[in-house]
Amino acid sequence: MGSFFSINAISRERYHRSLMCDFLFIVELRLFIIGLNKANG
């Protein structure tokens, strides 16, 4: 029971971390595209 709970907690933490990485990646990508548009325009 304890090992199952720890595995569940670890997978949940990894899931949240991957969500944060995806979110930061999307934000940086949008900022990069906005910067390109301003440089071109």
N, C-alpha and C positions, 0 to 999 in steps of 0.2 A: 504493500500500500504506500509506504513512504517513498520507495523508489519510483513508483508510478507518478506520485505527486511531484517529485523533483524533476522528472523527465518532462512532465506537463508544464511546469513553471519555466524550465529552460527553453522549451520550444516556444512558449508564449513570449518570452523575452526576445528570442531571436526573431519572432514574427513582428514584434513591435519595432525592433531595430531595423529590419528590412523595410518596414513601412516608412520609417523616418528617413532612411537613405533614399528611397524612391521619391519622397516628398522634396527633400533637399535637391536631388538631382533635377527634378522637374522645375523647381524654382530657379536654379542656376541656369538651366537651359533656356527658360523664358527670358531671364535677364540678359543672357548672351545674345539671343535673337533680337531683343529690343535694342541692345547696343549696336548690333550690326545694322539694323534699320536706321538708327540715328546717324551712324557713320556714313552710310550710303546716301541717305537723304540729306 
